[in-house]
Amino acid sequence: MSTSATGVMQDAADDWEELPSYPSAVCSGIKGDTNHPNGYHISYNDNSKNDFSTTRPDDKPPNMPSANANDASAIDMSMSSTDMAKSYKNWKRLFDDHSDPRRKYFNAVNCYSGSGEARRLDFVANTNTVASPDHKWHEHCSWRRRYARDQTARKGYVSVGRGDTKQQWEEETMSLTDRQDNMIDATATRVEAFTAKWKNEIPESGWVEDSDEVQPNHLVIKIDAMIAALARIEGVVVTLPVAGVDYELLATMVADKVRSGTITLEFVEEGE
């Protein structure tokens, strides 16, 4: 038998065991044995090509990379009834939300709510059926074979176990560029809404004169401070425009100014 457990699958199991939500968790198997002679614990190459685990598009070529052909793609996790029930809630939430992008990594999970029958939640067929009774004490999660070496799939598996929401997952996996764009858009929208309040109070010139010199209008100063504050809230550093910018136009054009760079937003990762 050429089946092996990938580093990704092993690390995913280790990560799950370390989750504080499941103190009883112990991985009870990835690679198949005499009790698991076929299915996702056995590699594509070691299974019959008519086996249920080699027929779905992501479980065979061309979607499955050739490098994955000898990989097991399922994790069995033994847990107490209490921990099984906690895990079930998280998988059930994923199962119920067809828009959650983490679904794409998994075929199915056999799990237990703590009462009644063990259940098989199939993310491909979108079916919730009875699983065999042994899944009342251990959870079986079969990954799509194409992702057996995928680090993001590993993170997705642990994210479900942690109970992360879809939004938390999307924020975690969003690229630096996407996060920067989202922050810029959010900042621009909030600045635009806030500056609209001041539009009728800002004089056309944006400046007021006293007896000795031209000074920035106090409302203009407020907008400067407000832009800087919003930028900090959104997790960015702002370089304000030079003195003399037409703040009357800022009330309606600030979003474009932010997006185009007239107001410069520099994205900074947290902790840097």
C-alpha positions, 0 to 999 in steps of 0.5 A: 500500500502506497497511502501516506498521511501528508504533513498538512493532514498531520498538522491539521490533526495536531492543531485540532488536538491543541484547540482549548475547546476540545480537551479530550481530542485525540487523533485516532487515524489518518492513514487507513488500516484493516478497519479502513480498507477503502474510502478517504483514509486510503489514497486515490491510487490504492482505491478502486476507481469505482470507490465512492471516494474516487468519483467526485470531481475534486477526488480524482484527476484533473482537479486532484493534482497528481502529487496527491494521488498517494495521500490519505484525505480524512481525519478521525478525531476521538472526543468525549460526548461533550466535545463531540457536541461542541464540534457538531454545532460548528460543523452544522453551522458550516453545513447550513451556510452554503455561502461559506467558502470553507465548505469547498475543502471538505466532502463530509463530516460524520459527527454527533450532536450529543443525542440521537443518531450520529449524523453525516453532513455531506457538503457536496451532496448537501445531505444530512443523513444517519452515520454509523454508531461509532461516530458517536465517539469519534468524528470523521472528516473527509477532505476533498482529495485535491486539498490534502496538501493545501495549507489553507484547507488546514487553516479552514479545518481548524477555523471550523473547530475553533468556531470562527464565523464566516466573516472571521474566516474571510478576514483571516484569509483575505489578501493584503491587497484586498484588506487594504482596498476594503479599509480604503473604501470603508474609510472613504465612505465614512469620511464622505458621510461625515464631511457632508454634515459640514458642507454648508458650514465651510466657507467657499474659500476654506479659510477665514481671516482675522486682523493679522493673518489668514488662518485655517477655518476651524471646521477645516481643522476638525475635518483634518482631525476627523480624517486622521482619526477615521484612518486610525480606526480603519487600521491605516496611516493617513497623510493629510493633504497640504494646506490650501486644499479646497475643503468645500469640495472635500465634502462631496469628493473625499471618497474619490480623493482617498481612492485616487491618492489625493489623500494618501492611505498607507496600509500597515499590518497590525503589530508593525 
